[in-house]
Amino acid sequence: MGLVSMTELLQQAQKGKYAVGAFNCNNMEIVQAIVTAAQAEHAPVIIQASQGAIKYAGVEFISALTKIAAESVQVPVALHLDHGSSFAQVMQCARYGFSSVMIDGSKHSLEDNIALTNKVIEAVRPLGISVEAELGKIGGTEDDVSVAERDALFTDPEEAERFVQATQVDALAIAIGTAHGQYQGVPKLDFARLREIVKRVSTPIVLHGSSGVPDEAIQEAVSHGVCKVNIDTNIREAFVTAARGVLEQNLKEIDPRNVLGPARAAAVEVIREKIRVFGSNGKA
């Protein structure tokens, strides 16, 4: 099918009261796993690349791999920059054909976040590229994005309303208690805050750091209006556990295909499970 804008996927999700899975990729096998799972579940899907993925694989490789993968399936696929750190990086991704970008200005003041987001929107919206922004800070550590727990500030509903009015951004990532990376306990989400934000804001809401959040909590968040759910850590866990299992069973194994094939299959299964949790199965 080729790449589509994230905006149309999230607007359909908003109407249908489900969430689209946004799955982080780091290599060819994970890109293949994401589209294989989406095709099997007849689900729209977002493939996203973080700072670490771009540093590891290169923006040109991620773009080329995802475009080929998207053309190999009959479900809509968006390619999204996760936690874009600068205007320059956003424009680099735009040049390489990303259909969506996130500009993360959450470490700035509200006014500076608005100004940076508007600068990005002005540059890429005419190209048909959708823009996600973040308000509040998501805790934890994911690649180069690290926020100390004491600075992990929840999103203020009034600020969210003001931010969306000032930017008309396509998607808004909010902080309601999720965290990047592996959880040490069970996260408790602030559903009252989520409901208040959704009441004030018509923009599709994004939940970052959702690996390790119980399925019931994710489904409740979706029922209150979350339209995009980000998953990275769970894919890494499944992928590496399967690869490790092969090597532990045969210490003499030297064929990467025999190691990465089972890892890719394990990633497919965990992504299919998440798609069903989000309710996007059968929605393509």
C-alpha positions in Angstrom: 0.0 0.0 0.0 2.8 2.4 0.7 3.1 4.8 3.6 0.1 6.8 4.9 -0.3 9.8 7.2 -0.6 9.0 10.9 -3.4 11.6 11.1 -5.9 9.6 9.1 -5.2 6.4 11.2 -5.7 8.2 14.5 -8.9 10.1 13.3 -10.4 6.7 12.3 -9.3 5.3 15.7 -10.9 8.2 17.5 -14.2 7.5 15.7 -14.0 3.8 16.2 -12.9 4.0 19.9 -9.8 1.9 19.5 -6.1 2.7 19.5 -3.5 2.2 16.8 -0.3 0.4 17.9 2.9 2.3 17.4 5.8 -0.1 17.5 9.5 0.8 17.7 11.9 -0.8 15.2 15.6 -1.2 15.4 16.4 -3.6 12.5 15.0 -5.4 9.5 13.6 -8.3 11.5 11.5 -6.0 13.7 10.2 -4.0 10.8 9.2 -7.3 9.2 7.6 -8.5 12.4 5.5 -5.3 12.7 4.0 -5.5 9.3 3.5 -9.3 9.4 1.6 -8.9 12.7 -0.5 -6.1 11.3 -1.3 -8.0 8.2 -2.3 -11.1 10.2 -4.6 -9.0 12.4 -5.9 -6.8 9.6 -4.8 -3.8 11.6 -3.5 -0.3 10.7 -0.1 0.1 12.2 2.6 2.8 13.0 6.3 1.9 12.7 8.3 4.3 14.7 12.0 5.1 15.0 13.6 6.5 18.1 16.8 8.4 18.5 18.6 5.2 19.3 17.2 3.4 16.3 18.3 6.2 13.9 21.7 6.2 15.5 22.0 2.4 15.2 20.5 1.7 11.8 20.6 5.1 10.0 17.5 7.1 8.9 18.0 6.1 5.3 17.9 2.3 6.1 14.9 2.7 8.4 13.0 4.6 5.8 13.9 2.2 3.0 13.1 -0.9 5.0 9.7 0.5 6.2 8.7 1.6 2.7 9.4 -1.9 1.3 7.6 -3.5 4.2 4.6 -1.2 3.8 4.3 -2.0 0.1 4.4 -5.8 0.9 1.1 -5.7 2.9 -2.5 -4.6 2.4 -2.9 -2.7 5.6 -2.1 1.0 6.2 1.3 1.7 7.6 2.7 5.1 8.9 6.4 5.7 9.5 6.9 8.0 12.5 9.8 9.7 14.2 9.6 9.0 17.9 10.8 11.7 20.3 12.3 14.0 17.6 14.8 16.1 19.4 15.3 19.1 17.1 13.9 20.9 14.1 16.9 19.7 12.0 16.2 16.0 12.8 12.5 16.4 11.9 13.5 17.9 8.5 16.0 15.0 7.9 13.2 12.5 8.5 10.9 14.5 6.2 13.5 14.3 3.5 13.7 10.6 3.8 10.0 10.1 3.4 8.7 9.7 7.0 4.9 10.2 7.0 4.8 11.4 10.6 7.1 13.1 13.1 7.1 13.8 16.8 8.8 16.9 18.1 9.4 16.5 21.8 9.5 20.0 23.3 8.3 18.8 26.7 11.6 19.8 28.4 10.9 23.4 27.4 8.5 26.0 28.9 5.0 25.8 27.6 5.5 28.9 25.4 8.7 27.5 23.9 7.1 24.1 23.3 4.3 25.8 21.5 6.7 27.8 19.4 8.9 24.8 18.4 5.8 22.7 17.6 4.4 25.4 15.4 7.7 25.8 13.6 7.6 22.0 12.8 4.0 22.1 11.8 4.5 25.0 9.5 7.4 23.2 7.8 6.0 19.7 7.3 2.2 19.9 7.2 2.3 21.2 3.6 4.1 17.9 2.8 1.3 15.8 4.2 3.3 14.8 7.3 1.5 14.6 10.6 3.0 16.0 13.8 2.9 14.7 17.4 3.9 16.8 20.4 4.4 16.0 24.0 3.2 17.9 27.1 4.3 16.8 30.5 7.2 14.5 31.0 7.2 10.7 30.6 9.4 9.1 33.3 12.0 6.4 32.8 14.8 5.9 30.3 14.4 5.0 26.6 17.5 5.3 24.4 18.7 8.9 24.7 15.5 10.2 26.3 15.9 10.1 30.1 13.8 12.0 32.7 14.5 11.7 36.4 11.4 10.4 38.3 11.1 13.6 40.3 10.9 15.6 37.0 8.3 13.3 35.5 5.5 15.8 35.6 2.0 14.8 34.8 0.2 16.7 32.0 -1.9 19.7 33.2 -5.4 19.5 31.5 -5.6 23.3 31.2 -2.1 23.5 29.6 -3.2 20.7 27.2 -6.2 22.7 26.1 -4.1 25.9 25.6 -1.3 23.9 23.8 -3.8 22.3 21.3 -5.6 25.6 20.7 -2.2 27.3 20.0 -0.8 24.6 17.7 -3.6 22.5 16.3 -1.2 19.6 16.5 -2.3 16.3 15.0 -1.6 14.1 18.2 -0.7 14.9 21.8 1.4 12.6 24.0 0.5 13.1 27.7 2.0 12.0 31.0 -0.5 10.2 33.2 1.8 7.7 35.0 3.4 5.5 32.3 7.2 5.3 31.9 9.8 4.3 29.3 11.8 1.1 29.8 11.1 -1.8 32.2 8.8 -1.1 35.1 10.0 -2.0 38.7 6.3 -2.3 39.8 2.8 -2.1 38.4 2.2 1.4 37.0 -0.9 3.3 38.2 -2.5 5.5 35.6 -4.3 8.7 36.4 -7.6 8.1 34.5 -9.3 11.1 36.0 -6.6 13.3 34.5 -7.0 11.5 31.2 -10.7 12.0 31.2 -10.3 15.7 32.0 -7.8 16.2 29.1 -10.0 14.4 26.6 -12.9 16.6 27.7 -10.9 19.7 26.9 -9.0 18.5 23.8 -10.3 17.0 20.6 -6.8 16.0 19.3 -6.0 12.3 19.4 -4.2 11.4 22.6 -1.0 9.3 22.7 0.2 7.0 25.5 4.0 6.5 25.7 5.8 3.9 27.8 3.1 1.4 27.6 5.1 -1.8 27.7 4.5 -3.4 31.1 1.2 -1.6 31.7 -1.5 -4.2 32.4 -3.8 -5.0 29.5 -6.9 -3.9 31.5 -5.3 -0.5 32.2 -4.4 0.0 28.5 -8.0 -0.9 27.5 -9.4 1.5 30.1 -7.2 4.3 28.7 -8.4 3.5 25.2 -12.0 3.6 26.4 -11.4 7.1 27.7 -10.0 8.3 24.4 -6.3 7.2 23.9 -5.9 6.7 20.1 -2.2 5.7 19.8 -0.2 3.4 22.2 3.6 3.1 22.0 5.3 -0.2 22.5 9.1 -0.8 22.4 10.4 -2.7 25.5 8.0 -5.7 25.2 9.2 -6.2 21.6 12.9 -6.1 22.7 12.1 -8.6 25.5 10.4 -11.1 23.2 13.1 -10.7 20.5 16.1 -11.1 22.7 14.6 -13.9 24.8 13.9 -16.0 21.7 17.4 -15.3 20.3 19.0 -16.2 23.6 17.0 -19.4 23.8 18.4 -20.6 20.5 22.0 -19.8 21.5 21.6 -21.5 24.8 20.3 -24.7 23.2 23.1 -24.7 20.6 26.3 -23.0 21.6 27.8 -23.8 18.2 25.1 -22.0 16.2 26.7 -19.6 13.8 23.9 -18.9 11.3 22.3 -15.5 12.1 19.1 -16.6 10.3 18.7 -19.5 12.8 19.0 -17.0 15.7 17.1 -14.0 14.3 14.3 -16.0 12.6 12.9 -17.3 15.9 13.4 -13.8 17.4 11.4 -12.3 14.6 8.6 -14.9 15.1 8.5 -14.1 18.8 8.2 -10.4 18.0 5.3 -11.1 15.7 3.4 -12.8 18.4 3.8 -10.1 21.0 2.8 -7.4 18.5 -0.3 -9.4 17.5 -1.3 -9.6 21.2 -0.9 -5.9 21.6 -2.9 -5.1 18.5 -5.8 -7.2 19.9 -5.5 -5.4 23.3 -5.7 -2.0 21.6 -8.8 -3.1 19.6 -7.3 -2.2 16.2 -7.5 -5.8 14.9 -9.9 -6.0 11.9 -9.9 -2.2 11.5 -7.7 -2.0 8.4 
